[in-house]
Amino acid sequence: MAKLEDTVDESFHSLVNRIENGILSGSLSATLEDSSDFTKKGMCCSVRVFERYSYMGGNRLSLSVTFFGPAEGPVQISAITAGGSQAMLFKVNTLGEEAFLEKLEELL
């Protein structure tokens, strides 16, 4: 599992759209598995769950990204990858997870 947390000074909806489009166009096998959006008392929260195939690991892995903040920013981001290991009792070969998270870092 790899994790990234950051604050970005950008309008909320612009950032969510930019990240979503960037992740999906950054990999031939990337898909948006599901999403959730809500607003309450001027605060916005969006969750995006992406999945892609890891050629290095020979498996699929996910990237969950949560965005939280006011409509005009700044926006808090928490991103966590999962599923990139092939071992039964401990994690090995997490290169795919780290590469997926690096794509998000490039977009930020």
SVG drawing of the C-alpha trace seen along z (x, -y; Angstrom):
<svg xmlns="http://www.w3.org/2000/svg" viewBox="-25 -30 34 47">
<polyline fill="none" stroke="black" stroke-width="0.4" points="0.0,0.0 1.3,-3.5 -0.2,-6.7 0.0,-10.4 -1.6,-13.4 -1.4,-16.9 -3.1,-20.3 -3.7,-22.0 -4.7,-25.6 -7.1,-25.1 -10.9,-25.2 -12.4,-22.0 -14.3,-20.9 -11.5,-21.9 -9.0,-19.8 -11.3,-16.7 -11.9,-16.8 -8.2,-17.4 -7.1,-14.5 -9.8,-12.1 -9.0,-12.9 -5.2,-12.7 -5.4,-9.3 -7.7,-7.8 -5.6,-9.1 -2.3,-8.1 -2.8,-4.3 -4.4,-2.2 -5.9,0.1 -7.0,-2.6 -10.8,-2.7 -12.9,-4.7 -14.6,-2.0 -16.9,-4.3 -17.2,-7.8 -19.1,-9.7 -19.7,-13.4 -21.5,-15.5 -21.6,-19.0 -22.7,-20.2 -22.5,-23.6 -20.1,-24.9 -17.7,-22.0 -17.3,-19.5 -16.1,-15.9 -15.4,-13.6 -14.1,-10.1 -12.7,-8.4 -11.7,-4.8 -9.5,-3.9 -8.2,-0.5 -5.6,0.5 -3.6,3.5 0.0,3.7 2.2,5.3 5.1,5.5 3.0,7.3 0.8,9.2 -2.3,8.1 -4.9,5.3 -4.6,2.6 -6.6,-0.3 -6.1,-3.9 -8.6,-5.6 -8.5,-9.4 -10.5,-11.6 -10.9,-15.3 -12.1,-17.6 -12.5,-21.4 -14.5,-24.5 -15.6,-25.0 -12.9,-27.6 -10.0,-25.7 -7.7,-24.9 -8.4,-21.2 -7.1,-18.4 -6.3,-15.2 -5.7,-11.7 -4.8,-9.0 -4.2,-5.3 -3.3,-2.4 -4.1,1.3 -3.9,4.7 -0.4,4.6 1.0,7.6 1.2,11.2 2.2,12.8 -0.2,14.5 1.2,13.6 3.2,10.4 3.5,7.7 6.0,8.2 6.3,6.5 4.6,3.2 6.1,1.4 2.8,1.2 1.2,-0.6 4.0,-3.1 3.9,-3.7 0.1,-4.3 0.6,-6.8 3.5,-8.5 1.1,-9.3 -1.1,-11.2 2.0,-13.0 2.9,-14.1 -0.6,-15.5 -0.4,-17.5"/>
</svg>
